[in-house]
C-alpha cells in the first residue's frame, strides 16, 4: 500500500483538514496567475507584493477558527513574511496545516479535441520530500476535463483515463513522502451543457479516478477529493438553482466516492463567493447519506473581496482581513449547514468565472 510508512500521520492529517466547520484556503496561484489578480487593483506583480499579500492572509486574526489548511505555491512555502517569520510558521501559529500545489500545469493531449493532461510526475518524489521537510503536510494536483458537446464525445475516454492515471500516480508518490494528496479532477463549467450532462460526465470522471487510485493501492483514508460541483454550463440557457446543484452533486458522490475518504473539499470553479457558500450549505442541509465531510477548498471564492478591499495598501490591511474572515466564517457555517446567506453583501455576488481557467 502506498504511504505505509506514513499511514497514521496521513490519516490524522486528512481528518484534521476535514474537521467540522473548517475547510481549505487555496492560495496557490502561480506567479502569472497572481499577477492577473493584482492587475485590476493596480498592484505590481513583484515578489515583495506577493509576500505582503500572502502574509496578510495568514496573519488574519482568527482565521484558524475556520480554515484547517492552506494550499500554497512553491515560492510561498519557502518564503518569509516581512516580519521575518516563515510563511509556514505563520500558518502553524493559526493551527493551519501548510499544503503545496505540486503539478506543473496542463499540456495538450494530442489527438483530442483540445483536451489536456497535467504534467509534473518526473521529479515529483524529490520535490515532495523537499516540501515535507519544509513543513507541508498535504498536496494538490489539478486535472482538467472539458465538456465541449452534449453528445458524450467530450471529455474523451483517453482524456479521462490519462488524467485519472496521473492523479493516482501523483497520489501514491505523495503518500510515499508523507503528504496527503488532494485528488482534483475538475470538469470545467465552460459550455452550454445542462446539469444532467454535467452529472453524467462528473460521475464518469470521479469513478475512473477511484478505479486508478485502487490500482495504485493508494490509502484512501489518507486522501481528500477536490471535485467540481455539478452545475449547468456557464453559457447554458437554463441555470440550475443551488438546491438542484446540491442534490445532483451529492448523488454523484454517493455513486462514486468510497466511505473511506474523510473529506470532499469542493473547488468553487468560477462561482461567486456567495454562490459557492450557498451551494455548499444546501449540500450539508440535505437529509441523505453523506459519510464524508463536505467542505470547501476555495481560492477566488475566498479571496476576491479581500483583494478588492486591500488594493495593495497597508492602510487597508484590517479591512481586507475582515473581508477574508467574513467569507471564511460563511463557508464554515455552510459546512455545518447553518449558513443563512448575506455575508459580504452585493460584492460577494460578483462572478469569479474565467473561461478555460488555468493557474
C-alpha positions in Angstrom: 0.0 0.0 0.0 1.3 3.5 -0.9 2.4 5.5 2.1 2.6 2.6 4.6 5.4 4.3 6.4 3.4 7.5 7.0 -0.1 5.8 7.3 -1.0 7.1 10.7 0.2 10.6 10.0 -1.6 10.7 6.6 -4.9 9.6 8.2 -4.6 12.1 11.0 -3.8 15.0 8.6 -6.7 14.2 6.3 -9.1 14.0 9.2 -7.8 17.3 10.7 -8.3 19.1 7.4 -11.9 17.7 7.3 -12.7 18.8 10.9 -16.3 20.1 11.3 -16.7 23.8 10.5 -13.4 24.0 8.7 -12.0 24.0 5.1 -9.1 25.0 2.9 -7.9 28.3 1.7 -6.5 27.8 -1.8 -3.7 30.4 -2.0 -1.7 28.5 -4.6 -1.9 30.9 -7.5 1.2 30.7 -9.7 3.3 33.8 -10.3 1.5 34.5 -13.5 -2.0 34.0 -12.1 -1.5 36.1 -9.0 -0.4 38.9 -11.4 -3.8 38.6 -13.1 -5.4 39.0 -9.6 -3.2 42.1 -8.8 -3.8 43.8 -12.1 -7.4 45.0 -11.5 -6.4 46.6 -8.2 -3.2 48.2 -9.7 -0.7 46.2 -7.7 2.6 45.3 -9.4 3.4 41.6 -9.5 6.6 41.5 -7.6 7.8 39.0 -5.0 7.7 41.7 -2.4 4.0 42.4 -3.1 3.2 38.6 -3.3 4.8 38.3 0.2 2.8 41.2 1.5 -0.4 39.7 0.3 0.1 36.1 1.4 1.3 37.5 4.8 -2.0 39.4 5.0 -3.9 36.2 4.5 -2.0 34.1 7.0 -1.9 36.7 9.7 -5.7 37.3 9.6 -6.7 37.2 13.3 -8.9 34.2 14.0 -8.5 32.6 10.5 -7.6 29.3 12.0 -11.1 29.0 13.6 -12.5 28.4 10.1 -9.5 27.3 8.0 -7.8 24.0 8.6 -5.3 24.0 5.7 -3.9 26.4 3.2 -2.5 25.4 -0.3 0.5 27.4 -1.3 2.6 27.9 -4.5 6.2 26.7 -4.1 7.5 30.3 -3.7 5.2 30.9 -0.8 6.1 27.7 1.0 9.7 28.8 1.2 9.1 32.5 1.7 9.3 34.6 4.9 6.9 37.4 5.8 8.0 41.0 6.1 8.1 40.3 9.8 10.9 37.7 9.3 8.7 34.7 10.2 8.4 32.0 7.7 5.0 31.6 5.9 4.9 28.0 7.2 5.2 29.2 10.8 2.6 32.0 10.2 0.2 29.2 9.2 1.1 26.9 12.0 0.6 29.7 14.6 -3.0 29.7 13.5 -3.3 26.0 13.6 -3.5 25.9 9.8 -1.8 22.9 8.1 0.5 24.0 5.2 -0.1 22.5 1.8 1.5 22.7 -1.6 0.5 22.7 -5.3 2.7 20.2 -7.0 1.5 19.9 -10.5 3.2 21.8 -13.3 0.1 22.7 -15.3 -1.7 21.2 -18.3 -0.3 20.3 -21.7 -2.1 19.4 -24.9 -3.3 15.8 -25.2 -2.7 15.4 -28.9 -5.2 13.5 -30.9 -8.1 15.0 -29.0 -10.4 18.0 -29.4 -8.3 20.4 -27.4 -8.2 18.3 -24.3 -5.3 18.3 -21.8 -3.3 16.2 -19.4 -1.5 17.6 -16.3 2.3 17.4 -16.1 4.8 17.1 -13.2 5.3 13.5 -12.4 9.0 13.1 -13.4 10.7 14.8 -10.3 7.7 14.6 -8.0 9.1 12.3 -5.4 12.2 14.5 -4.9 10.0 17.6 -4.7 7.6 16.1 -2.2 10.4 15.1 0.1 11.6 18.7 0.0 8.1 20.1 0.7 7.6 17.7 3.6 11.0 18.8 5.1 9.8 22.5 4.7 6.6 21.7 6.7 4.0 20.9 4.1 1.7 18.0 5.1 -0.7 17.8 2.1 -0.5 18.5 -1.6 -2.7 19.3 -4.6 -2.7 18.2 -8.2 -5.3 19.6 -10.6 -6.6 17.7 -13.7 -8.8 19.5 -16.1 -11.6 17.9 -18.1 -13.7 19.7 -20.8 -17.3 19.3 -21.9 -17.4 20.6 -25.4 -20.6 19.0 -26.6 -23.7 17.2 -25.3 -23.2 14.0 -27.3 -20.8 12.4 -24.8 -17.8 12.8 -27.1 -16.0 15.0 -24.6 -14.4 14.5 -22.3 -12.9 11.6 -24.3 -12.1 8.3 -22.5 -8.5 9.0 -23.5 -8.5 12.3 -21.5 -10.4 10.7 -18.6 -8.1 7.7 -18.4 -4.8 9.7 -18.8 -5.8 12.2 -16.1 -7.1 9.6 -13.7 -3.8 7.6 -14.1 -1.6 10.7 -13.4 -3.8 11.6 -10.4 -3.3 8.2 -9.0 0.4 8.1 -9.6 0.7 11.5 -8.0 -1.3 10.4 -5.0 0.9 7.3 -4.5 4.1 9.4 -4.7 2.8 12.0 -2.3 1.8 9.3 0.3 5.2 7.7 0.0 6.7 11.0 1.0 4.3 11.8 3.8 1.9 14.2 2.0 -1.9 13.8 2.0 -2.8 14.0 -1.7 -5.8 16.1 -2.7 -7.2 14.5 -5.9 -8.7 17.2 -8.1 -10.4 16.2 -11.3 -12.1 19.4 -12.3 -14.8 19.3 -15.0 -14.8 22.9 -16.2 -18.1 24.8 -16.2 -17.4 26.3 -19.6 -20.0 25.4 -22.1 -23.8 25.3 -22.8 -24.4 21.9 -21.3 -27.2 21.1 -18.9 -26.9 20.0 -15.3 -27.8 16.5 -16.4 -24.9 16.3 -18.8 -22.6 17.7 -16.1 -23.7 15.0 -13.7 -23.1 12.2 -16.2 -19.7 13.4 -17.0 -18.6 14.2 -13.4 -19.7 10.7 -12.3 -17.7 9.1 -15.1 -14.6 11.1 -14.3 -14.7 10.5 -10.5 -15.4 6.8 -10.9 -12.4 6.5 -13.2 -10.2 8.2 -10.6 -11.1 5.8 -7.8 -10.5 2.8 -10.1 -7.0 4.1 -10.7 -6.4 5.0 -7.0 -7.4 1.4 -6.2 -5.0 0.1 -8.8 -2.1 2.1 -7.3 -3.0 0.9 -3.8 -3.5 4.4 -2.5 -4.6 4.7 1.2 -7.9 6.3 0.7 -8.2 7.2 4.4 -5.2 9.5 3.9 -6.6 11.3 0.8 -9.1 14.1 0.1 -11.2 14.7 -3.1 -11.5 18.2 -4.6 -14.2 18.0 -7.3 -16.3 20.5 -9.2 -19.9 20.9 -8.1 -22.4 19.5 -10.6 -23.8 22.6 -12.4 -25.1 23.6 -15.8 -22.6 25.2 -18.1 -21.7 28.9 -17.7 -23.4 29.7 -21.1 -26.4 27.3 -20.6 -29.8 28.7 -21.2 -31.1 27.1 -18.1 -29.2 27.8 -14.9 -29.8 25.2 -12.2 -30.7 26.7 -8.7 -28.3 25.9 -5.8 -30.7 23.3 -4.3 -30.6 21.3 -7.6 -26.8 21.7 -7.7 -26.6 20.3 -4.2 -28.8 17.3 -4.9 -27.0 16.4 -8.2 -23.6 16.8 -6.7 -24.2 14.7 -3.6 -25.9 12.0 -5.8 -22.8 11.8 -7.9 -20.6 11.5 -4.8 -22.8 8.7 -3.4 -22.4 6.8 -6.6 -18.6 7.1 -6.8 -16.7 8.1 -3.6 -15.8 5.4 -1.1 -16.7 5.9 2.6 -13.1 5.6 3.5 -12.4 9.1 2.1 -12.7 11.5 5.0 -13.4 14.7 3.1 -14.6 16.2 -0.1 -13.2 19.7 -0.4 -15.0 21.4 -3.3 -13.5 23.9 -5.7 -15.5 27.0 -6.4 -15.0 26.8 -10.2 -15.9 30.4 -11.1 -18.9 30.7 -8.8 -19.4 34.0 -7.0 -18.3 34.0 -3.3 -22.0 33.9 -2.2 -23.0 31.2 -4.7 -20.1 28.9 -3.5 -21.2 29.3 0.1 -24.9 28.8 -0.6 -24.3 25.7 -2.7 -22.1 24.1 0.0 -24.8 24.9 2.6 -27.5 23.3 0.5 -25.5 20.1 0.3 -24.9 19.9 4.0 -28.7 20.6 4.7 -29.7 17.5 2.7 -31.2 14.7 4.7 -29.4 11.8 2.9 -26.3 9.6 3.2 -23.1 11.7 3.4 -20.3 9.7 5.0 -17.7 12.4 4.2 -17.2 15.9 5.3 -18.5 18.2 2.5 -16.4 21.3 2.8 -14.5 23.9 0.8 -11.2 24.4 -0.9 -11.8 27.9 -2.3 -9.4 30.3 -3.9 -11.3 33.0 -5.8 -14.4 32.5 -3.7 -12.5 33.3 -0.5 -10.1 36.0 -1.8 -12.0 38.2 -4.3 -13.5 40.6 -1.8 -10.3 40.5 0.3 -8.2 41.6 -2.7 -10.6 44.4 -3.6 -10.5 45.7 0.0 -6.7 45.5 0.2 -5.9 47.5 -3.0 -2.2 46.9 -2.2 -2.3 49.5 0.6 -1.2 48.5 4.1 -3.7 51.0 5.4 -6.4 48.6 4.2 -5.0 45.5 5.9 -7.7 45.3 8.6 -10.4 45.9 6.1 -9.0 43.2 3.8 -8.6 40.7 6.7 -12.2 41.4 7.9 -13.4 40.6 4.4 -11.5 37.3 4.3 -12.6 36.3 7.8 -16.2 37.0 6.9 -16.1 34.8 3.9 -14.2 32.0 5.8 -16.9 32.1 8.5 -19.7 31.9 5.9 -18.1 28.8 4.5 -17.5 27.3 7.9 -21.2 27.7 8.6 -22.1 26.2 5.2 -20.0 23.1 6.1 -22.3 22.8 9.1 -25.5 23.5 7.0 -26.1 26.7 9.0 -25.3 29.5 6.6 -28.3 31.8 6.1 -26.7 34.0 3.4 -25.8 37.6 3.0 -22.2 37.7 4.0 -20.2 40.3 2.1 -23.3 42.0 0.7 -23.7 42.6 -3.0 -19.9 42.5 -3.6 -20.0 38.8 -2.8 -22.4 38.1 -5.6 -19.8 39.1 -8.3 -18.8 36.2 -10.6 -15.3 34.9 -10.4 -15.6 33.0 -13.7 -12.7 32.8 -16.0 -13.1 30.9 -19.3 -10.8 27.8 -19.6 -9.3 28.7 -16.2 -5.7 27.7 -15.5 -3.3 28.6 -12.8 
